[in-house]
Amino acid sequence: MGAALLLLLLAGLAAAARDTRRAVVPGAVRLGALFAVHGAPGGGGACGAVREHYGIQRVEATLRALDAINKDAALLPALPLGAELRDSCWAPHTALRQTIDLVRKAIDPQAHAAVTCAAPGAAGTAEDQTETAPLLGVLGPGASAAAVQVQNLLQLFSIPQVSYSATSRELSDRARFATFFRVVPSDRHQARLLVALLRAHNWTYVHAVHTDESYGQSGMAAFREEALVGGVCVAREEGLRAAPAPAEVDAVLERLARGPRVAVCWCEGRTARALLAGMARSPARRLRLVGSDGWADRGDVVAGLQAPADGALTLRIRSPYLAGFDTHYHNLHPRNNTRNPWFQEFWEQKFNCSLAVNPPVGVEACTGTESLARGYSQEPKLALVVRGVYALAHALHAMRAARCGARPGLCAAMLPFNVSMYQTYLQRVRFTAPDGAQVAFDDNGDPPPELSEYDVMSFERAPGKGETGMDGDGEGEAWHYVRVGRWRRGQLQLRGGRHAPERRAAGTEAVCSAPCAPGHWARAAGGGDGGEAGGPARRAPCCWTCVPCAPLAVTRAPPHAGCRLCPPGHRPDMHRKLCLPSPVEWGGGRGGGWARALAGGAGAAGLAGVSLCAATFWRHRGTPVVKSASRELCALLLVAAALCHVAALAAVARPAVLPCALARLAAPALGGVYAAVLARTVRIARLVAGAERGQSVPLLSSRAQVAGWGVLVAPGVVAAAWAAARWPPTPRLLHPGRARAVLVCGGERATAQLLPLAPALLLLACCAVAAIRTRRLPHNFNETRFIGAATYTTGVAWLAMSALYVALEARAVALCACASLCAGACVALSLGPRAWLCLCRPQRNTRAHFLTNTSIRCHIGKYRPAAPASDRRVSQPHLASFKQEFRDKGVQTAGCAEAEAGAGSWCAAAGVCARVTRSAPPVEGEEGEVDVVITLLHHRHALPVEHY
């Protein structure tokens, strides 16, 4: 009751000034519609001139849609839909007065009492019947400011409102505007599009101008929010009235003269035109404008102001061309269009003639040959108007189907008409409009995001006519709007390729600071110019200083701008924004290339040499040269050397479990090589020493030699096993430099590498001592020169490797290479001469030819003397027979340079003499055979020989 009294009071106050003209379509139910048929009121309070696009065309599109609905047998059958169309004069207060008249009858209970389920009766005129019919809702008005005021009134009575062009973001607030719906997207989508458009043209530092009312204020608020997120900075923001005075515009342009040369204009058409007029008055203050949908592709905004509007980018809500409307509109004439009360006024205004019988003085009478096709262009939002009409009709159809079933007309279940229930059906409506587009509403009454689409228009000068053509200043030129892009499903799609935005933005700078180079981050240096006291506040930071990052750091995106160091094993990409994994290195590093080459070559060559030597010894295993070389120790030496070479080849391979485990065999295998060399040297030294002292030498069997070798090798094997357990030989990824990733075998520490090698180096030292001490032994016992050379060579190699080990990164490879070289040297120098003799000098592989000197000849073996046991001296002829017998039997001998001191008694006569020494005591039961050492010498003295 309070709302009704308020409405009656407002109606009384506005009754004297209201425009009573209205277009009425009779029907059982009605919808109200508000269109800006006339322009905004001037100084005298009267409405302006008739508007063809925003007024007459929208009225005719609504009337045509109602005709189509009432003829459609599938939509509201037997239920005529009426309408009452009124003029809002593009003014909020006028729209509010017209809305009061619309709903005044809708809230009168007596008006609903006369409505029955039957068709409208004959009593009263069609306008009277329509005025008392239930009011479904109100379509319009177009301006957001007017829509806000109309909604404030309609929601008091729960009457739905459907807007075809009001885009203000505040109208999406369901708590404030409970019954508001619209078929156009909210300004929040438009704000995102504007930011994306500016970013595409690299305009990140702009001014902002808005109309100082609901549409401009809410739109600019949405733009500021999206700009903060999208990286667009507002240098200065200014507001203008819908129809500002020239002085006001000039003052704003003067304040915007400093800073960027691009301005976002979230303005109504009148505000945008005033801004263009101000730039035309002062070309030096001209700005590149980016307009909202309030400007769109309207020709009245740029008429006569094409030059300052050149290059402007504007947004237009995507609305398909309304097919069939052009023919309908062109056929209209004052004689056949009497239901549009403003059509006759529009006709006279458009063609500057009079339809009166007696035209006023100075005005010609209309001839009837005038045509609306001349200078015609379809209003872009006609399809949206039709969608609003069909949305109200489809909601009523769904409500009638649910409440009345198949019964025609308005049944008793729908009376009195419940607009709150009708709103629930309107909220759930979803259908395909005549233009082919889908129409639906979300919870806020807005179209869903997937149905929110825009066109990006560019105002350009080019030959011919565009989508909205206007005559140009030059001959044969035209100014027109060209569609250069589209916003669909939240994505901006620009025409002309990826370089098209660069061409359009050429010559227009709208950046405060140049983008930072890769590897630099932008440190904000403050806001824009800001406003004066009481003016707009500073917005997002617009200028910055580029700060370099560390070489291995990347830049972080806002809001956490700065540098971030890449984790170990990663390096920045070329744009210094992402950390990418570094390529995995292995076997490389400082000196790794030649170390791997050396290890591979030494391993391959060593294995070939070992194989050749082993095959040679096996083939000649029964010859004197091989039999006298201690075959068991030679076999162990070859096996250990082969393991050293295998370890070297494994160190060259990519680190894995098996290659890493094989590489660990280098240290104990090298210990086995040195143990074999040392055991051979000690064995022969003991044998010679025992023979000289006339004592037996124990532990000379094959089993004893192998056991001794095992004892020498055991410490190295234990150390290697402990190191493998402490530092497992599994592959690991190391980072010697933060950006490097090196794949190595486990145990790259010096302790893990050198500890198993210590026993082998200790054996090498023992070999060196033994070689020095046995250097004067007869050469045919153990080839002292070759063993000493092998020992000295490997010692020098390890001394050189100690320096390289510190300098190289591939230390494991270097150690394996050195072990392989040392093992190869030991095989080549200790066993090589014997293999060479077997292969190249087979005629010398006999006992007789295994002699190296004719001055001193030695023999170790069993000998049965031919002289009687009582004879203590060997005569010269008898000694010659001994020598000849030894040679005939192929007895193995060796020479020396001089007789040993104290070798025995001197010979009395010159010539060859001999000394026979027992090497073992006589064995009982053996028939006179004894183990002796016989030395034949060139002497002048007699050599006494003891008989055994």
Residue, then its C-alpha position, 0 to 999 in steps of 0.5 A: m500500500g505504501a508503494a502504491l501511494l508513492l506511485l500515485l504521488l509521483a504520477g500526480l507530480a509528473a502529470a503536467a509535464r508528461d508526453t502522452r503519445r504512445a504506440v499501443v499494440p492490443g493484447a491480453v497481456r502487455l509489455g512496456a517499452l521505453f525508447a529514446v525516440h527524441g534526443a535529450p532535453g535542451g535548456g528549455g526542458a523540451c525533448g530534442a529532435v527525433r532520432e532515427h536509429y535509437g528511436i524510430q528504427r527501434v520502435e519499428a523493430t519492436l512492432r514488427a517483432l510483436d506482429a511475428i509473435n502474434k502470428d506464430a502458432a507455436l509461440l503463445p497460441a491464442l494469447p495475443l501479446g500487446a505492448e505499450l511503447r513510450d518515449s524516454c527522450w534519452a533522459p533519466h527523469t523522462a524515463l522515470r515519468q513514463t515508467i510511472d504511467l506504465v505501472r500505474k494501472a498494473i498495480d490497480p486491483q480493480a483493473h485486474a478484476a475485469v480480466t477473465c480467461a476469455a478473449p478481450g471483449a468488445a467494450g472499450t477501445a483497444e488502448d483501454q483494454t491494453e492499459t488494463a491488461p497485466l504488465l509482464g515487464v518493461l523493455g528498456p530504456g537504453a541508457s544505463a543511468a535511466a535503467v538504474q532509475v527505472q529499476n529502482l521503481l519497478q523492483l518495488f512492485s516486482i516487475p521485471q525489466v529487460s534492457y537491450s543496451a544498458t551495460s553498467r556493471e552495477l546493474s549486475d548486483r542482484a541485491r540492489f536490482a532484483t528484477f533486472f535482466r539484459v540481453v547485452p553483456s556487462d561492462r566487466h567483459q568490455a573492460r577485459l576487452l579494452v585491456a586486451l586491446l591496449r596490450a595488443h597494441n603495446w599501449t600500457y600507459v594511457h589516460a582515461v576519460h569517462t562520462d560522469e554518470s552511472y554508465g561511465q563511472s561503473g565502466m571506468a571502475a571495471f576498467r581500473e580493476e582489469a587494468l591493474v590485473g592486465g598490466v595497463c597503467v592509467a596516467r590520469e583519469e578525468g570525468l565529463r558530464a554527458a553534455p559538457a561545455p566547451a570550456e570544460v572539455d578544453a580544461v580536461l584536454e589541457r590536463l591530459a596534454r602531458g603524458p601518453r598520447v592514448a586515452v580510453c574514453w568510456c563515454e556516451g555518444r554526446t561526451a565522446r563527440a564533445l571530446l572530439a570537438g575539443m581536439a578539433r579546436s586544438p590539434a596540438r592536444r589531439l589524443r588517440l582515442v579508444g572508445s567503449d560501446g557508448w561510441a560503437d560505430r555511431g555516425d552521429v558521434v563523428a559527423g563533421l569531426q572525422a579528422p580528430a577521430d581518425g584511427a580511433l578504436t571503438l567497441r561494438i556489442r556484437s549484434p547480427y544484421l536483422a534480415g528482412f527489416d530493411t524491406h519492411y522499413h523502406n516500405l513504411h510511409p505516413r499513410n500506412n504507418t499510423r500506429n507509430p505516433w512519432f513517425q509523421e514527425f520523423w518523416e517531416q524532420k528527415f525530408n524537411c517537408s510538411l505533411a500538413v494540408n497547409p504547410p508553414v511558411g518556408v516549408e515545402a509540402c511532402t510530395g510522397t516520393e520520399s523514400l527511407a532507403r535514401g541514406y539508410s543504415q540499419e541501427p546496430k542494436l536492432a537484433l538486441v531489441v528483438r531478443g528482449v521482446y522474444a525473451l518476455a514472450h518465451a517466459l510467458h509461454a513457459m509460464r502459461a504451459a506450466r499453469c494452464g496446460a493446453r487451455p487457450g488464453l489466460c486461465a484462472a490459474m494465472l489471474p491475478f497475474n503474479v509477476s514474481m512467478y513470471q520472473t522465475y520463468l524469465q530467469r530460466v528462459r533459454f531459446t534461439a532468437p530470430d537472428g540465430a543467437q542463443v538467449a539466456f540469463d545467468d544468476n545475475g540476469d546477465p548473458p552467460p560469458e560464452l554468449s558475450e561477444y563484441d566487435v572491435m571497430s576502427f574509424e579510418r579514411a579510405p576510398g569507398k564506403g565502409e560499414t558506416g560510410m560518411d562523406g570525407d573532406g577530400e574528393g573520392e574519399a570516405w570515412h568509415y568504421v572497419r571491423v578489425g577484431r572480435w571478442r569471443r569466449g573471453q579471447l581477442q581475435l584481431r584481423g590482418g595478422r600478428h603485425a596488424p596491431e603494430r601497423r595501427a599503433a605506429g607513431t603513437e607512443a603510450v608507454c612510460s618505460a620501455p620493456c625490460a630486456p631479458g634478465h631484467w625485472a621492472r622495479a616500479a617507480g611510482g604512479g602517473d601524473g595523478g590529480e590535483a587536490g580533490g582530483p583523481a588519485r594516482r593509479a597503478p605504477c606506470c613507470w619502472t626501472c630495469v634492474p639486472c638479475a644474476p647470470l643464473a637467475v630468472t625474472r619473476a612475474p608480478p605481483h612478486a616481481g624480482c629475480r629468482l635463482c635457478p635451482p642446481g642443475h638448471r639454467p635460464d631460458m633465452h627469455r630469462k623467465l623459466c629455469l630449464p634443466s641443463p643437459v646432462e654431462w658425463g665423462g667430460g669436464r676439464g680435461g675429460g675429453w683427452a682423459r676418456a680418449l687415453a683410457g679408451g685407447a689404453g684399455a683397448a690396446g691393453l686387452a689386445g696385448v694381454s690376449l696376444c701374450a696369453a695366446t702365445f704363452w698357451r701355445h708355447r706352454g711346453t717350451p723352455v722359455v715359458k716353463s722357466a717364467s713361472r707360469e702360474l704367476c704369469a697367468l695371474l699377472l695377465v688376468a689382473a692386467a685384463l681387469c685393469h683394461v676392462a675397468a678403463l673401458a668401463a670408465v669411458a662408458r656412460p655412468a651406470v650401475l655395471p660400468c661404475a662397478l667395473a671401474r672400481l676394479a682398477a685399484p685391486a686389479l692393479g694391485g694384482v699386477y704388482a703382486a705378480v711382479l713382486a712374487r716373481t722377483v722374490r721367488i727367483a731371488r730366493l732361489v739364487a740365494g739358496a743355491e749360493r748358500g747351498q740350502s734348500v728353498p722352501l715354498l717354491s711350488s705352484r700352490a705356494q706361489v698362488a697363495g703368496w700372490g693372494v696374500l699380497v692382493a688381499p689388502g687391496v681387495v678388502a679396501a676396495a670392498w669397504a669403499a664400495a660399501r661406504w660409497p656405492p658405485t651407483p650413478r649420481l648427478l653432481h653440480p660442480g657449477r650451479a648450472r651444470a649437471v654432471l652424471v658420475c659414478g658414486g664415490e667421486r671423492a678422493t677418499a673413495q678413489l685413493l684408499p683402494l689404490a693405497p695397497a697397490l701403490l705400496l706393492l709398487a714401492c716394494c717392487a721398486v725396492a726388489a728391483i734395485r736389490t736384484r739388479r745384479l742377479p744373473h739375467n737369465f734367472n728373472e730378466t732383472r733389467f725388464i722388471g726394473a724397467a716396468t717398475y720404474t716406468t709405472g712409478v714415473a707414471w703415477l708421479a705424473m698422474s698425481a699432478l694431473y689428478v688435482a687438475l682434472e675433473a674426470r679423476a676416475v677416468a684418469l685413474c683408470a687410464c693410468a692403471s691401464l697404462c701401468a698394467g700394460a707396461c708391466v705385461a709388455l716389459s716383463l712378459g713381452p721379451r719372452a712372447w717376442l722370443c716365442l713368436c719371432r725367434p723360435q730357434r732360440n726357444t731351447r735350453a742351448h740357445f737360452l744363453t746370453n754370455t759365453s764367459i759365464r755359463c750357469h745351470i740349475g738341475k740334476y747332474r750325474p758326474a762321470a768322474p769317480a767319487s774320489d777324484r777331487r779335481v777336474s782336469q782340463p780334458h774332463l772339464a771340456s767333456f762336461k761342457q760338451e755334454f752340457r751343450d749336447k744335452g741342451v743344458q740351459t746356461a747364462g753368462c756373466a761378465e766376471a767370476e764371482a769373488g770367492a768362487g772357490s779355489w783358483c785353477a792352476a792352469a789357464g783355460v776353462c774351469a768349472r765350479v760345481t755346487r750342491s743346491a740340495p742335500p742328497v736323497e736316499g735311495e736316489e742313484g747318485e743323482v744330486d742337484v748341483v749348480i755348475t759355473l764354467l769360467h775362463h780362468r788360469h787357476a784350477l777349480p777344485v770340485e767336491h764330489y758327492 
